Amino acid sequence: MHRDDDLVHNHLKEIEEGCEDKDDAHKCEEVATRGVAGAMEETITKYTMHCKDTDSWSLWAVHPAVDNFVKVHEEEIEEDLHEKIHEAMNATGSGLSVDEMIKIVCSDAAAKTVESTDLIHEHLDEIQDTCKNETDDVAVKTCEDDKLAGIDAQEDNISSFYTEHCVEHVDEDLKGKDKKTLKLIHEAADKFETDHTDEIKDELHAAIHRGMEEGKAGAKKALEIVCTHEVEKQVEKTGLIHEHLEELEESCSDKDDIAQCEIDGATNIIKAKDDIISHFIEHCSDASSWTLWAIHPAVDNFAKVHDDEMTEFLHKEVHKAMGEEGLESVTAAFLVPRSPFTRAPALPLGAAGALLVMAFAGMAAILGAARLARQRTLLVMDYQHQDEALLPEE
């Protein structure tokens, strides 16, 4: 192991010493050594499969992987959104009314305010720290998934409530106006954002804690939920919707039907935002679609998160293999915490690649020293065979 590269070596020495007094010392050594080699292969296979199955990842692995995904795609998200917005501004035929446009603009205002708090991201750390103390890995995963589902549902509730509340305020502000123009609607929605930012933050915070207490996991996986929140946050962070709604106000001013131009433009701009969010959530939730820029640091982090766990698993399997030959180890298999002390940094690295290949490479790197020890041992065994062949027959 890269943090305990004497693990296998030390146990091979114990096999040498333990087999000395056996009737068939050579057979004892061969069987026990092959058992150790099998333990290493089993460990690599187990954690390679775990690594490539993102549905099985705990938040310790999911959270930094998604953070890195969004960082890697930050410019792409903004560029694609910008392009889609400009296409949307020239589109026509939404078939919606002014009142429906108000609700759409308000939904954007509520989403922007909710995402600006960054409370979801902060509470992912809290979930990790809370759930790591559960009794076993299954309980940890269940704890995390329940709390994530609760947060996800509560954020949707808060966004929906404040969308409707925004509509009420905009309608009130527009009372007595001759026309409900996009400029007036946009200004009223911006005012709602400013006036309700602190309230929304407080309500969201309380709702998040309710969700963490009452949530139950549903169909959405942890990776999809975390991807959803991080992608939405990144899209809202661009500020492009606000800028282009203002641009639309100007560009529609010389149209024959100003009202319809504004309705179509505003509706299509916000639909473009929703489409971009959906696209990148789907991309983020499907690790098989990631490039190496996203895969490599995610797998590095997975290996770091599971470093102690892999060492413990390997240690126990080695002891099991030795025990089958009646050999006892002087070193007891040690217990280690499931959660990491630190997370691997999310550093962009390379070009396109496959998660399975990177998973195997990560596991093999962790177990590389052990594999080398195995190779050396088998080589020694071959030499032993050769030596025996040269001995004179009695």
N, C-alpha and C positions, 0 to 999 in steps of 0.2 A: 504494500500500500504506500501511497506517496507520503502519508503521515506516519506510517509504521511499516517501513519497508523491510523490517526484520521478522515480521509475523510468520510468514511461511518458512523462512530460513531457520528460525528458532525451533519450529515444530519439526522440521526435517531432522535437525540435530537430536531432538527428543526421540524421533523414530529410530535413528541410528543406535542411540543408547538403549532404548527400550527393547529393541529386537535382538540385542546381543545375547541375551540369555534364553532365547526361544530355541526350540528343537530345530526348526528350519528358519534360521535367521534371514536367509536371502528371500524366502517367500514372504515372510513377515514384512520385510522392508519394501518389497515390490508391491504387495497389496496395499499397505498403508500409504505408500507414496502415490500410487495411482488414485487412492481415495482422496488424498489432498489435492491432486490435480483435478479430480472430478468436482471437488468442493469449489475450486476456483472457477471452473467452467459454469457450474450451477449459479454462482454468484453473478458472474458476468451476464448470463442469460436472463436471470431474474430481473436485474436492474436495467438491462437494455430494454426489455419488454415494458417495464414500468416507465422508463424514460420516454419511449415513443408513444405511450398511451396517455395523452394529455388529460383525458377524463379522470385519470387516477391521481393526478398531481394535487398536492396540497397547496394552500395559498403561498407557502414559503417558496414554491417553484413558480406558481402561476403569476403572482404579483409582479416580481421583477421582470419576468418574461414579457408580460403585456406592457409594462413601462418601457421596456426596450423596443418593443414592436412599434409603439406610438412614436418614440423618439426617431427610430429609423425611417418612419413614413411621414414624419412631420411636414416636410416640404411637399411631398407628393399629395398629401391630404389637402393642403392649402391650394396647390396648383390645380388639382382636379376640381375642387370646389369653385375656384375662380372661373374656370372654363365653363362649368355647368351653369353657374349663375348667369354668365353672359349669354349662353344659349337660351336660358329661361326668360331673360328680359325681352327677347325677340319673339317668344312664343305667344300664341293667342288661343282663345277658345276655352277658357277655364270653366265658363258656364256658372260661375259662383256669384253670389250677391255681395253687397257691401258688408252686411252683417257677418257673412261667412269670412270675408277678408279680415274683419276685426278679430275674429276668433283665431285665425291663423297667425296674425301678427302678435297677438297676445300669447299664443303658445310658444312662439319664438322668444318673447320677452321672459316668460316664466322659465323656459329651459336655460336661457342664458344666465339668469339669476341663480338658479339652482346649481348649475355647473361651476359658477364662479366661486362658490364657497369652498370647493375642494374637500368637503366633509367626507364624501364617500371614500376617497383615497386615504384620508387620515384614519378612518375606521377600519380599513382593511388591515392596517398594522395592528390595531387593537384586537381584531378577530384572531389574527395569527398568535398574538401573545396570550390570549385567553384560551384558545383551543389546544395549544401545544401541551397543556397539562392534563389532557384526557388520558384515559387508561391505556389505550392502544391506538394504532394507526387508523383502524376503522372508525373508532370513536372520534378521533381528531378530524377525519374527513367529514363525518356526519355533522359534527359541531360547526365546522366551517361552512358547509353547504347550506345548513339551516339558516345560519346568520346572514349569509350572502343573499339567499332568497328573500329573507325578511327585509333587508336593506333595499333590495331591488324593487320589491312591491311598494314599500313606503315612499321611495323616491318618485315612483309613478303617481302615487296618490297625491303627493305634495304638488307635483307639476300640474296635474289635472285640476286640483283645487284652485291653484293660483292662476291658471289660465282663465277659468270661469270668473274668478275675482277680478282679474284684469279687465275682462270684457265689461263687467259691471261698472268699473271706474271709467273706462273709455266712453261707454254710453253716457254716463253722467257728465263727463267733461264735454261731450259733443252736443248736449241738449241746447236747443236754441240756435244751433249753427245752420246756415242755409244748405251747406253741402258737407258730406262726410268724406273729405278728401284724404288721400294717403298721408299727406303731410300732417294733417290734424290728428289722424289716427296714430301715426308713428310717434308724434310728439307726446300724445297722451299715454301711449304704452311705455315710452321712455321715462315719463314722469312716474308711472306706476312702479317701474323697476327701482328708480331712485328712492321713492317713498317707502317701498316694502322690502328693500334688501335685508335690513336687520331682522325684520319679522320673519321673512322666509328662512333665513339662516337659523334662527331660533327654533322655528317649527320643524325644519328639516332635521336639526340635531336631535330634537326630542323624538321625532318619527324614526330616525335611524336606531335609536336605543330601543324603541318598542319593537322594531323589526328584528333586532338582534336577540331580543328576549322571546318573541313569539313566532319567528319565522320557521317555515318547514320547506325543505327542498322540494322542488317540482321538476319539470322537464328540462329546464335550462341548466346547463352545466356551469361549473365555477368559471371556467375559461370564458365562456360566452358572456356571463354577467360582468366580469371584470373588464373584458374587451368593450362591452357596451358603454360602461361609464367612462372609461379612459378615452375612447374614440369620441364620444359626445363632448367631453371636456375639451379635447383638442380642437374640434370643429368650432365650438362656441368661442374658443380663445382667439381664433383668427380675426373676429370682428367684421368679417366680410359681408354678412347679411345687413348689418346696420348701414355700412357704407353704400351698399348697392340699393337699398331702399331709398336712401337720400338721392342717389343718382337717378333712380326711377322717377322720383317726384319731378325732377327737372326734365327728363327725356319725354315724359308723357304730357308736359304742359302745352306742346304745340300739336297734339293729336286732335283729330275731329271728335273722337269720343274719349275724353280724358279719363272719365270714371272707369270705363271698361279697360282701357290701357293699364290703369293702376291696379285694378282687380286682377287682371291676367298676369301682370308682371310680378306683383307681390306674392300672389299664390304660387306661381311657378318658381320664384326665387327660393321660397321656403321649402317647396317640394324638392328642389334640387339639393338643398341642404340635407333633407331627410334621406334622399337617395344616396348621397355620398356617405352619410353615417351608416346606412344599411350595408353598403358595399364594403366598407372597411371593417365593420363588425364581423361580417361573414368571412372576410380575409383573415382577420385576427383570430377568429374562433377555429379556423382550420389550419392547424400547424403544418399540414402537408403542403400548403400553398406558400409557406414562408420561404424567403430567400436565406442564404447563409448568413446575411447580415443580422437576421433575427434569430435563426436557429443556433448559431455558434454560441453566443453569450447565454442563451436560454439553457442549452445543454451544459455549458460550463457551470452555470448556477445550480442546475439540478444535481450535478456530480458533487458540488461543494455542499449542498444541502444534505445529501445522503451519504457523505463521506464516512462519518462515524457509524451510521447504520450498516453500510456495506462491510465495514471492517468487522463489526460485531457479528453479522451474519456469516461472513467467511470464517471467523474464529470458531463459531459454534459448529459449522459444518466440518472444519478440520478436526475438531475434537471428536465429532461423531465418527469420522473416518478412522481416527486412531483407536477409538473405543471398540470398533468392530474387530480389531486385532488384539484386544485386551491391553492396549497401551493407555496409560494415564498421563495427562499433561500436568506439569507443575503450575501452569498458568490457567486460571479459571477464565472462562469467557466473560468478558466484562460488559457491563450495561452502560449505555450512553444515552443522552437525551435525543429525542426525535428531531428537535428543532435546531437550526444552525446558530452559531454564535454571530456569524456575519453572513451577508449575502454577497455573492460575486458581483463585481461591477458590471454594468451593462455597457460593454464596449463594442461598437460596430466593427466587423472584422473583414468579411470576405465576399464571395460570390455565391451563386445559386447552388443549393445542395439538398440532400434528403435528410429528414429528421432521423430516420432509422440509422443511416450511416453515421451521423454525428452522435447519436445515442450510443452506438456500439463503440465509436472512437473514444467517447467520454468515459465509458465504463472500462474500456481496455486501458486507458491511460491511468485510471485510478488503480487498476489491478496489475499494471504493467510489471512492477517489481516482483509481484507474486508469480506471474507467468514466467518471468526470467528465472526465478528460483526453481520452478518446476522443470524448465528445460535443462537447467544445470544438473538437477537431480537425475532425470532420465538419462542424461549423458553419462553420469557416474555409474548408473545401473548397467548401461551398455558396456562400459569398461569392466564392470564386475563379471558380466557374462563372458567377456573375452578372456579375462584372467582365469576363470574357471575352466574354460576350454583348453587352456595351456597347461593346466595342472596334470601331472602323470597319474594314470589310473592305478589304483591300489590293488 
